[in-house]
């Protein structure tokens, strides 16, 4: 008797699916479109060190927003909260576009990040609410494809908009997209009104914000490999640890905890999150430093290196589509990353040994295959966490995936940066300063060097950048181990 209404609701949801895809696209593109505008922001409002808070503020806010909107969506309905998230995001974009100085811009980015974190969490939970478990992989794969396209499109669009219209254009262009997403989202059916009766966990939220902010800012400072920043980073890490310990005590006693510890204790849930953190950590670490390697060691132009990164994006989207179809067809979920992630780990290990000597075509093919393997984990992690957590905790489960990705990205980038900068420092006293200038000034710095000096620097960096691929190999291997040990094999 319930099949008819359920089928009708799913049909309505599928007609409104473009709204979900657009919401994901907006939130994903916002994470990358600002990166290419950062030098222009720094030139107008302050140095690059101060301007980096524009990125850090967004990441902290988005990470903190995930469990908040996950819990609120479970309690009061996700469709309603999606409109609230779009409103917060719109306000943040407008504030960024109108910001008169850097503190105002950072404050607006906090608002924007809070909205962006809400959009990612609620969109994923809405799919879990409307679609049966085995079918979720198919739609999560489409979402992953939208996310991958947005991640590749963001830097290109950001560079063009900044060059043509100024850095404020990267925020202005998001305003009509947010309005369009809100109009499309009106077609979403209100599938679940929420359970209501929530006693919001304010103490847990305060401690969570302190712990996350301290950890992420400490990782951001540590990844710069500047000895002068290490005491500051260590102090923040200590504060984060103390806040985290207090958070666990508060969450155990809370009636409606912000972080449902019972859910996180389930092996299928926390191991799926560990897979996500390891894979995203390796992926973001690679994307952060791969352009430098391609330009400084292999001599590619920025445009050519961008094409190789595009190959990685397409590979990741293809892997997600493959895994989503296989989950829908067979019901097996974690089997696909468990099979593919070891292949990616081997590829990174091969590149750690042979990357500088391989033809560029071979490098591009290996990068695309590794990205395909990474992509198989994206829909699977979301589906596994949602099924293991249960329908009543879809928002919390989706928030956990977003949180694991953000933390994984921060830790992975910090580890890769520490490994690369450490290897550069060991290469010689002149290599470290030269590498710092290369990162700041781009390929033009090596062009200004003499042929012999440029060749020597390229040789030193080729050796140092072995650590980039080696670190990615270790993180990917860890993700493979966790994938193999997830108890929930079928959905």
N, C-alpha and C positions, 0 to 999 in steps of 0.2 A: 504493500500500500504506500510505502514511502518512496518507492523507486521513481514514481512519476514526478513528485515535487522535487526530489533531489536532482533528477536529471534536468528538470527545467531550470533549477537554480544554477547548475553547472553550465548549462547552455548560456544563460544570461551572463555568467562570469566570463565565459570564453569570448563572448562578444565584446566585453569590456577589457579583455586582456591587454589590448594596446595601451590602456591607461597604466597598468602595472609596469609594462615594459618601458613606457616613457618615464615613469617615476624612477625606476632603476637607472635609466640612462642619465637623467638629470643628476641624481646623487653621485653616480660614478664619474661623470664627466667633470663635475665640480671638484673632485679630488685631484684631477690631473691638469685641468685647464689653467689653473693658477700658477703651476710650476714655471711655465715659460714666461709668465708675466712678472715673476719675482725680481729679476734684475731691473726692470723698469720701475717697479715699486721701490726698490732699494735706492735707485738713483734719485727718485723724487722725495722720498720720506726718510731715508737713513741708509746706513750700511747694510750689507747683505746679512751680517750676523743678526742685527735687530729685525730685519725684514723676515728672517726665517720663522719668527713667531707667528707670521701669517699662516704658515703651514702647520706648525705645532698646535696652535690654538684650535684649528679646525679638527685635527686628529683627536685631541683630548675631548672636545665637546661631543664629537660623533661617537666616541667610545663610551662616554658617560650616558649618552642619550639612549643607547641600544636597550639596556635593561629597563630603563624608565618607561619607554614607550611599549616595550614588550609586555610589561606588567599592566600598564594602563589599557593596552589593547585587549588583553585577556579579560580584564574586568569590565570595560565599558564598550567594547566593540571596536574592531580594527578599522572599519570603514570610516567611522566618525573621527577616530584619531588620525587617520591618514590626511583628512582635510586640515586638521590642526597642524600636523607636521608640514604640510605644504604652505600654510600660512606663516609658520615660523621661518621656514626656508626663504620664502618671498621677502619677509621683513629683513632677514640677514643679508640677502643679495642687495636689496635697496640700500641698506646701511653701508655695505661695502662700497657701492658705487658712489655714495655721497660723502664718504669719510674724508674729513679735512686733514687728518694727520694719522700717524701710525698707531697710537693707542686706540683711536676710534675705529680704525680698520681692524685691529686685532679683536676689539670687543664685538664688532659686527661679524667677524669670522666665527667667534664663539657661538653667536646666535645662529649663524648659517650652518655651522657644524652640528648643532643640536637638532636643527631641522633635517639635515642630511642623514644623520644617524637614525632619526625616526623613520624617514622614507624607506631606507634599506630594510630595516627590521619589519615594518608593517607590511611592505609589499611581499616579502617572503612569507610572512605568516598568513596573508590573505590567500596565497596559493594553497598552502597547507590546509586552510579552512574549507576551500571549495572543491579541491581535487582529491580523489582517492589516492592512497599511498603509492601504488604502482604507477599511476599516471603522473605523479608529481615530478618524477625524474625528467619526463619529456618537457614539461613546462619550465622546470628549473634549468634545464639545458638551454632553452630559449632565453631565459633571463641571463644565464651566464654568457651567451653569445652577445646579448645587448650590452652587458657589462664590459666584455672584452673589447667590443667595438668602441664603446665610449672611452675606455682607457687609452686606446690607440688614437682616437679622434681628438681627445682633449688637448694634448700638447700641440698638435698641428693647428687646431682652431685657435688656441690661446696665443700661439706665436703670430698667426696672421692678424688676429684682432688687435693685439698689442701694437704691432708694427703699423697697422693701418689707422687705428682709431684711439690708441692709448690703452693703458692697462685697465681702466674702469670699464671698458667695453666687455671684458671677460665676465663681469658680474651683471652688466645690463642685459646681455644676451640671454641670461638664464631667466629673467623675469617673465617674458611671454611664454617660455616653455613651462614654467610653473603654473601660469594661468591656464594654459592648454591642458596640462595634466589634471588640474582641478575640474575643468569642464568634462573631460573624458571620464574622470573618476565618479562623476554623478551617475554613470550607468552601472557602477558596481552594485550588486545586490547586498543588502545587509543580512548576511548569512547567519551571523551569531550576534545577539544583542549584548553579550558579555554577562558575566556572573554577578556583577555588582558587589556591594558590601565590602569594598576595599578599605582597609586601614593602611594608608600609604606609609612606607617605611622611610621616614625622613632621616632618622639616625643612620640607617644603612646607606642612604644616598649620600649623606655628608661624608661618611668614612670612605665610601667607594670613590667619590670625586677626589678626595685627598690621595688615596692610594693610587688611582689611575694617573692623576696629574703628576704626582711625584715620580712614578715609574716611567712614564712616557717622556717627561722632560729630562730625567736623568739619562735615559737611553739616548735621547737626542744630543745631549751634551757629550756623553761618552763616545758616541760614534765619530766625533770630530777628532779624536785622538790627540787632544791638546792637554798636556800635563797640567796646565794652569786651571783647566776646568774640572779635573778629576775630583778634587775635594768637594766642590759644589755638587757634582753628580753623586758622589758617595753619600753626602748629607741628605740629598733628596731620596736616594734609594733607601736609606735608613728610615726616613719618615714614611715612605711607601710601605715598607715591611711592617712597621708598627701599626699603621692604619689598617693594613690588611689583616693583621692578627686581631685587632679590635673588631673589624668588620665580621670576621667569622663568629666571634662571640655574640655579637648583636643579631646576626642572621639566625643563629640557632634559637634565639629566644623570641624572635619576631613572629607575630601571628600571620602576617602576609609579607614574607621576606622579599626584598628586592632581588636577591639571588637565591632561588630555591635550591638549597644545598642537597636535598634528597635527589633532585633531578641530576645535579652535577655529579653525584656519587655513583650514578648508574654507569656501568662500564662502557656500554655502547655510546652513551652521550659524551663522556669526557674523552674517550679515545677518538671519537669522531672529531671533536674540537681540537685534539692534539694533531690529528692529520691535517686539519685546516691550517693550524698555526705553523706547522713545519713547512707545508707546501707554499703558503703565502709568504712566509719568511724567506724561503729560498728564491721565490719568484721576484719579490720586490727588491731583495738584495741584488739579484742579477740585473734587473731593469735599471736600478740606480747607478750601477757601475759599468754595465756593459757598453753604453755609448762611449765612455772614456776609453775603455780598452780598444774598441773598434777604431776610434779616431787616433789615439796616441800610439798604439802598438801596430795596428793593421793599416793605418794611414787613410782611413775612409773619411769622406766628407760627412757633415751632419745629416745631409739628405740621404746618403747611402746607408748610414747607420740607422736612420729612421726606418728605412725599408726592411732591414733585418729585424728590427723590433716589431714591425708590422707582421712579418712572417711568424714571429712568436705569438702575436695576438690571434692571428688566424688559426694557428695550430692549437692554441688553448680553446678557442671557440669550437673547433672541430672535435676536440677531445670531449668537451662537455656535451655536444650534440650526440656523439657516439654513446657515451655512458648513459645519457638520458633515455635514448631509444632502447638500449639493452636492459635497463632497469624495467621499463614498461613491458618489454617483451618477455623477460625471464623472471623478473622478481628479485634477482640477485642484485645487490647494491654495492657493498664494499669490495666485492670480488674484483671489480674493474680497476680501481686504484691500487689494490693489492698486487695485481698483475703488472700494472704499468709503471708505478713509481720506482720499482727496482731498475727498470730499463732507463728511466731518467737519471737515477743515481749513477749508473754505469756511464751514461753519456757525459755527465759533468766530470766524472773521474777521467775519462778519455781526454776531454778538453783541458783538464788541469795539466795533463802531460804533453798533449800534442797541439793545443789550440794555435800557438804562434806559427806552426809549420803547416797546418792544414790549408788547402785551398778554401777561398771564401765560400764557394758553392757548397762544399762539404760542411763548413761551419753553419751556414744558413740551414741546411737540411737537418743537422743535428739539433740546432736550436728549435726548429719547428717540431721535431719529434719529441723532444723533451717537454715542450710546451703542450703538445697533445696529451702526453702522459699526465702532466699537471692538471689539464682541463678535465680529465675523467673524475677527479676528486670533487670538483665544485658542486655539481648537482647531487652527488652521492652523499656528501657530508650533510647537506641541508635536509635531504629526505631521511637519512638515518637518524639524525638528531630529533626531527619532528615525530617520527614514528615511535622511537624509544621513549620520548617524553610524554606522549599522549596528547589527545586533542585539547584537553583543558589547559595545556601549557605550551601551545604552539607559539605564542608570542615570546615566552621566556626561552624556548628552544631556539627560535630564530635570532633572538638577541644574543644568545650565547655564541652562535656562529659568527655574527658580526663582531662581537668582542674578541673572539679567538683570532679572527683575521687581522684586526687592528693591532692586537698585541703581538701576533706573529710577525706582522710587517715591521713593527718597531724593533723587536728583538733581532729579527733576521738582518735588517739593515745595519743595526749596531754591530752585530757579529761580523758581517762582511766588511764593514768599514774598519773595524779594529784589525781584522786579518790583513786587509789590503794595506792600510796605513802602516801597520807594524812591519809588514814585509818591505814596504818602500823605505821605511826608516832604517832597516837593516841593510838595505842595498848600498848605502853610502851616505855621507854627510850632505852631499850636494843634491842627491836624488829627492829627498823629502821636500825641501823648499821648491824645487822645480815642479814636483808633482802638485803641490799646493797651488802654484801659479797656473798650472795647466788646468786644474779643476775650476779655478776662478775665471780664467781668460779664454779657455777653449783651445781649439786646434791652432788658432793664430799664434799662440805662444811658441809651439814647436816650429812653426814656419819662420819665426823670427830668429831661431837659433841657427848656428852654422851647421853644415851637413854632418860633420864629425860629432858635434855635441848632440845633435838631434838623434843620430844613430845610437850613440852611447845611452842616451836617456831611454830610447825605445827598447834597447836590450835589457836595461835594468827593470823597466816596467813590465816587460814580457815575463821576466822571472817572478816579479812581485805579484802579478795578476794571476799566477797559478793558484794563489790562495782564494781568489774569487770563486773559481770553479770548484776547488776542494771544499770550501765551506758550504757551497750549494749542494755538493754531493753528500756531505754528512747530514745536513738538514733533510734532504730528500730521503736518504736511507732511514732516518728516524721516522719520517712520515710513513714509509713503507712498513716498518715494524708495527707501528700503531694500527695501520690499516689491516694488517694480517691478524691482529689480536682483537678486533671488534667482534663481540659475540653475535650481534644481530646481522645475519648474513642475507636474509630475504625480507622484503617488505610487502 
